[in-house]
Protein backbone atom coordinates (compact mmCIF):
# COMPACT_ATOMS: atom_id res chain seq x y z
CA UNK A 1 0.00 0.00 0.00
CA UNK A 2 1.35 3.42 -0.99
CA UNK A 3 1.94 5.91 1.85
CA UNK A 4 0.17 9.28 1.74
CA UNK A 5 2.51 12.20 1.17
CA UNK A 6 2.66 14.14 4.49
CA UNK A 7 2.48 17.47 2.65
CA UNK A 8 -0.76 16.43 0.92
CA UNK A 9 -2.21 15.37 4.28
CA UNK A 10 -1.18 18.70 5.84
CA UNK A 11 -2.70 20.73 3.00
CA UNK A 12 -5.93 18.73 3.09
CA UNK A 13 -6.30 19.18 6.84
CA UNK A 14 -5.54 22.91 6.60
CA UNK A 15 -8.17 23.29 3.86
CA UNK A 16 -10.73 21.36 5.87
CA UNK A 17 -10.82 23.89 8.72
CA UNK A 18 -12.09 26.84 6.61
CA UNK A 19 -14.64 24.56 4.92
CA UNK A 20 -15.94 23.34 8.27
CA UNK A 21 -15.95 26.92 9.49
CA UNK A 22 -18.02 28.09 6.54
CA UNK A 23 -20.49 25.22 6.33
CA UNK A 24 -20.73 23.93 9.93
CA UNK A 25 -19.73 26.78 12.27
CA UNK A 26 -21.18 29.59 10.09
CA UNK A 27 -17.96 31.57 9.86
CA UNK A 28 -18.09 34.53 7.49
CA UNK A 29 -15.72 34.94 4.57
CA UNK A 30 -13.91 37.76 6.37
CA UNK A 31 -13.61 35.61 9.51
CA UNK A 32 -11.78 33.00 7.42
CA UNK A 33 -9.67 35.67 5.70
CA UNK A 34 -8.47 36.96 9.06
CA UNK A 35 -6.98 33.55 9.78
CA UNK A 36 -5.12 33.72 6.46
CA UNK A 37 -3.98 37.31 7.16
CA UNK A 38 -2.33 36.19 10.40
CA UNK A 39 -0.73 33.30 8.52
CA UNK A 40 0.61 35.68 5.83
CA UNK A 41 2.01 38.03 8.46
CA UNK A 42 3.69 35.11 10.25
CA UNK A 43 5.18 33.96 6.92
CA UNK A 44 6.47 37.48 6.31
CA UNK A 45 8.21 37.48 9.70
CA UNK A 46 9.71 34.03 9.00
CA UNK A 47 11.02 35.24 5.63
CA UNK A 48 12.85 38.03 7.47
CA UNK A 49 14.36 35.47 9.85
CA UNK A 50 15.47 33.34 6.89
CA UNK A 51 16.97 36.38 5.22
CA UNK A 52 18.78 37.52 8.36
CA UNK A 53 20.23 34.05 8.97
CA UNK A 54 21.36 33.74 5.33
CA UNK A 55 22.95 37.20 5.33
CA UNK A 56 24.72 36.56 8.62
CA UNK A 57 26.03 33.10 7.67
CA UNK A 58 27.13 34.04 4.13
CA UNK A 59 28.55 37.42 5.14
CA UNK A 60 26.29 39.34 2.75
CA UNK A 61 25.35 43.00 2.99
CA UNK A 62 22.21 43.65 5.04
CA UNK A 63 21.14 46.36 2.56
CA UNK A 64 20.17 43.71 0.02
CA UNK A 65 18.02 41.91 2.57
CA UNK A 66 16.33 45.17 3.57
CA UNK A 67 15.55 45.92 -0.10
CA UNK A 68 13.86 42.55 -0.65
CA UNK A 69 12.08 42.75 2.70
CA UNK A 70 10.69 46.20 1.86
CA UNK A 71 9.38 45.04 -1.53
CA UNK A 72 7.78 42.01 0.09
CA UNK A 73 6.20 44.02 2.90
CA UNK A 74 4.82 46.54 0.38
CA UNK A 75 3.32 43.68 -1.67
CA UNK A 76 1.81 42.14 1.47
CA UNK A 77 0.19 45.46 2.42
CA UNK A 78 -1.18 45.90 -1.11
CA UNK A 79 -2.66 42.39 -0.99
CA UNK A 80 -4.40 43.09 2.33
CA UNK A 81 -5.74 46.45 1.06
CA UNK A 82 -7.05 44.95 -2.20
CA UNK A 83 -8.69 42.09 -0.27
CA UNK A 84 -10.44 44.65 1.97
CA UNK A 85 -11.70 46.56 -1.07
CA UNK A 86 -12.99 43.32 -2.55
CA UNK A 87 -14.75 42.47 0.73
CA UNK A 88 -16.69 45.75 0.57
CA UNK A 89 -18.20 44.64 -2.74
CA UNK A 90 -18.56 40.95 -1.91
CA UNK A 91 -20.19 41.70 1.44
CA UNK A 92 -21.76 45.20 1.25
CA UNK A 93 -22.16 46.87 4.64
CA UNK A 94 -19.36 44.88 6.28
CA UNK A 95 -18.00 46.40 9.48
CA UNK A 96 -14.36 45.31 9.70
CA UNK A 97 -14.00 46.21 13.39
CA UNK A 98 -17.03 44.14 14.38
CA UNK A 99 -15.80 41.24 12.23
CA UNK A 100 -12.31 41.45 13.75
CA UNK A 101 -13.76 41.56 17.26
CA UNK A 102 -15.94 38.53 16.46
CA UNK A 103 -12.90 36.67 15.17
CA UNK A 104 -10.71 37.55 18.15
CA UNK A 105 -13.36 36.82 20.78
CA UNK A 106 -14.78 33.68 19.15
CA UNK A 107 -14.84 30.98 21.80
CA UNK A 108 -14.37 27.30 21.30
CA UNK A 109 -14.10 25.15 24.42
CA UNK A 110 -14.17 28.29 26.59
CA UNK A 111 -10.99 29.80 25.11
CA UNK A 112 -11.06 33.01 23.11
CA UNK A 113 -9.59 32.25 19.72
CA UNK A 114 -7.42 35.36 19.45
CA UNK A 115 -5.40 34.43 22.50
CA UNK A 116 -4.92 30.84 21.35
CA UNK A 117 -4.91 30.83 17.56
CA UNK A 118 -2.54 33.71 16.85
CA UNK A 119 0.26 32.37 19.12
CA UNK A 120 -0.37 28.92 17.61
CA UNK A 121 0.10 30.30 14.07
CA UNK A 122 3.36 31.96 15.15
CA UNK A 123 4.56 28.80 16.91
CA UNK A 124 3.79 26.53 13.93
CA UNK A 125 5.48 28.93 11.49
CA UNK A 126 8.57 29.15 13.68
CA UNK A 127 8.74 25.35 14.06
CA UNK A 128 8.55 24.94 10.28
CA UNK A 129 11.34 27.51 9.95
CA UNK A 130 13.50 25.56 12.39
CA UNK A 131 12.80 22.14 10.85
CA UNK A 132 12.89 23.08 7.17
CA UNK A 133 15.40 25.94 7.09
CA UNK A 134 17.71 25.71 10.10
CA UNK A 135 18.00 21.96 10.64
CA UNK A 136 18.50 21.32 6.94
CA UNK A 137 21.02 24.23 6.87
CA UNK A 138 19.36 25.80 3.82
CA UNK A 139 20.87 29.18 4.83
CA UNK A 140 24.34 27.86 3.87
CA UNK A 141 23.57 27.68 0.16
CA UNK A 142 20.39 29.77 -0.20
CA UNK A 143 20.47 32.57 -2.73
CA UNK A 144 18.86 35.57 -1.05
CA UNK A 145 17.27 36.90 -4.23
CA UNK A 146 15.72 33.51 -5.04
CA UNK A 147 14.11 32.93 -1.63
CA UNK A 148 12.67 36.46 -1.60
CA UNK A 149 11.49 36.23 -5.22
CA UNK A 150 9.53 33.04 -4.54
CA UNK A 151 7.87 34.65 -1.55
CA UNK A 152 7.09 37.92 -3.34
CA UNK A 153 5.75 36.08 -6.41
CA UNK A 154 3.31 34.24 -4.15
CA UNK A 155 2.15 37.57 -2.70
CA UNK A 156 1.70 38.94 -6.23
CA UNK A 157 -0.54 35.95 -7.03
CA UNK A 158 -2.61 36.80 -3.95
CA UNK A 159 -2.92 40.43 -5.13
CA UNK A 160 -3.96 39.19 -8.58
CA UNK A 161 -6.58 36.83 -7.11
CA UNK A 162 -7.94 39.58 -4.84
CA UNK A 163 -7.98 41.96 -7.82
CA UNK A 164 -9.86 39.38 -9.88
CA UNK A 165 -12.43 38.96 -7.10
CA UNK A 166 -12.70 42.76 -6.81
CA UNK A 167 -13.24 43.08 -10.57
CA UNK A 168 -15.84 40.32 -10.72
CA UNK A 169 -17.65 41.69 -7.67
CA UNK A 170 -18.24 44.95 -9.57
CA UNK A 171 -20.72 43.07 -11.76
CA UNK A 172 -22.25 40.52 -9.39
CA UNK A 173 -21.84 39.31 -5.83
CA UNK A 174 -19.63 36.26 -5.55
CA UNK A 175 -20.92 33.43 -3.35
CA UNK A 176 -18.84 33.17 -0.16
CA UNK A 177 -18.38 29.42 -0.71
CA UNK A 178 -16.77 30.08 -4.11
CA UNK A 179 -14.44 32.66 -2.55
CA UNK A 180 -13.45 30.28 0.25
CA UNK A 181 -12.75 27.48 -2.25
CA UNK A 182 -10.58 29.87 -4.26
CA UNK A 183 -8.70 30.94 -1.12
CA UNK A 184 -8.12 27.32 -0.08
CA UNK A 185 -6.87 26.42 -3.57
CA UNK A 186 -4.57 29.46 -3.68
CA UNK A 187 -3.25 28.84 -0.17
CA UNK A 188 -2.62 25.16 -0.93
CA UNK A 189 -0.83 26.03 -4.15
CA UNK A 190 1.30 28.58 -2.31
CA UNK A 191 2.27 26.12 0.41
CA UNK A 192 2.89 23.30 -2.07
CA UNK A 193 5.03 25.42 -4.35
CA UNK A 194 6.77 27.91 -2.07
CA UNK A 195 7.04 26.34 1.40
RAHU-V340396 format. One record per pair of residues at least 24 apart in sequence whose C-alpha atoms are under 10 Angstrom apart, sorted by the first residue. I is the first residue (numbers start at 0). GAP is how many residues later the second one is. If there is no record, write none. Layout:
I_GAP / I_GAP
//
This chain:
6_181 / 6_184 / 6_185 / 7_180 / 7_184 / 9_178 / 9_181 / 10_173 / 10_174 / 10_176 / 10_177 / 10_178 / 10_180 / 10_181 / 11_172 / 11_176 / 13_170 / 13_173 / 13_174 / 14_165 / 14_166 / 14_168 / 14_169 / 14_170 / 14_172 / 14_173 / 15_168 / 16_167 / 17_159 / 17_162 / 17_163 / 17_165 / 17_166 / 18_158 / 18_161 / 18_162 / 18_165 / 21_154 / 21_155 / 21_158 / 22_154 / 26_75 / 26_76 / 27_63 / 27_71 / 27_75 / 27_148 / 27_149 / 27_152 / 28_58 / 28_61 / 28_62 / 28_70 / 28_146 / 28_147 / 28_148 / 28_150 / 28_151 / 28_154 / 29_53 / 29_54 / 29_57 / 29_61 / 29_64 / 29_66 / 29_69 / 29_70 / 29_73 / 29_146 / 29_150 / 30_65 / 30_68 / 30_69 / 30_70 / 30_71 / 30_72 / 30_73 / 30_75 / 31_71 / 31_148 / 31_151 / 32_47 / 32_50 / 32_51 / 32_54 / 32_146 / 32_147 / 32_150 / 33_46 / 33_65 / 33_66 / 33_69 / 33_70 / 34_68 / 34_69 / 34_79 / 34_82 / 34_83 / 34_86 / 35_85 / 35_147 / 35_148 / 35_151 / 36_39 / 36_42 / 36_43 / 37_79 / 37_80 / 37_81 / 37_83 / 37_84 / 38_79 / 38_82 / 38_83 / 38_85 / 38_86 / 39_36 / 39_40 / 39_81 / 39_115 / 39_147 / 40_32 / 40_35 / 40_36 / 40_80 / 40_81 / 41_76 / 41_77 / 41_79 / 41_80 / 41_81 / 41_82 / 41_83 / 41_84 / 42_78 / 42_79 / 42_82 / 42_83 / 42_86 / 42_108 / 42_152 / 43_25 / 43_28 / 43_29 / 43_32 / 43_107 / 43_108 / 43_111 / 44_24 / 44_28 / 44_77 / 44_80 / 44_81 / 45_76 / 45_79 / 45_80 / 45_82 / 45_83 / 45_84 / 46_25 / 46_82 / 46_100 / 46_101 / 46_104 / 47_24 / 47_100 / 48_77 / 48_80 / 48_84 / 49_79 / 49_80 / 49_83 / 49_84 / 49_88 / 49_89 / 49_92 / 49_94 / 49_97 / 49_98 / 50_88 / 50_91 / 50_92 / 50_93 / 50_94 / 50_96 / 50_97 / 51_87 / 51_92 / 52_80 / 52_81 / 52_85 / 52_86 / 52_87 / 53_79 / 53_83 / 53_84 / 53_85 / 53_86 / 53_87 / 53_88 / 53_89 / 53_90 / 54_84 / 54_85 / 54_87 / 54_88 / 54_89 / 55_83 / 55_84 / 56_82 / 56_83 / 56_84 / 57_81 / 57_82 / 57_83 / 57_84 / 57_85 / 57_86 / 59_84 / 63_80 / 63_81 / 64_79 / 64_80 / 64_83 / 67_76 / 67_77 / 67_79 / 67_80 / 67_81 / 67_83 / 67_84 / 68_79 / 68_83 / 70_77 / 70_78 / 70_81 / 71_76 / 71_77 / 71_79 / 71_80 / 71_81 / 71_82 / 71_83 / 71_84 / 72_79 / 72_82 / 73_78 / 73_81 / 74_77 / 74_78 / 74_79 / 74_80 / 74_81 / 74_83 / 74_84 / 75_76 / 75_78 / 75_79 / 75_80 / 75_82 / 75_83 / 76_78 / 76_82 / 77_77 / 77_78 / 77_80 / 77_81 / 77_84 / 78_76 / 78_77 / 78_78 / 78_79 / 78_80 / 78_81 / 78_82 / 78_83 / 78_84 / 79_75 / 79_78 / 79_79 / 79_82 / 80_78 / 80_81 / 81_76 / 81_77 / 81_78 / 81_79 / 81_80 / 81_81 / 81_82 / 81_83 / 81_84 / 82_75 / 82_76 / 82_77 / 82_78 / 82_79 / 82_80 / 82_82 / 82_83 / 83_78 / 83_82 / 84_77 / 84_78 / 84_80 / 84_81 / 85_76 / 85_77 / 85_78 / 85_79 / 85_80 / 85_81 / 85_82 / 85_83 / 85_84 / 86_75 / 86_78 / 86_79 / 86_82 / 87_78 / 87_81 / 88_76 / 88_77 / 88_78 / 88_79 / 88_80 / 88_81 / 88_82 / 88_83 / 88_84 / 88_85 / 89_75 / 89_76 / 89_78 / 89_79 / 89_80 / 89_82 / 89_83 / 89_84 / 89_85 / 89_86 / 89_89 / 90_78 / 90_82 / 90_83 / 90_84 / 90_85 / 91_81 / 127_67 / 128_66 / 131_63 / 146_47 / 149_40 / 149_43 / 149_44 / 149_45 / 150_39 / 150_43 / 150_44 / 152_37 / 152_41 / 153_32 / 153_33 / 153_35 / 153_36 / 153_37 / 153_39 / 153_40 / 154_35 / 156_29 / 156_33 / 157_25 / 157_28 / 157_29 / 157_32 / 160_25
//
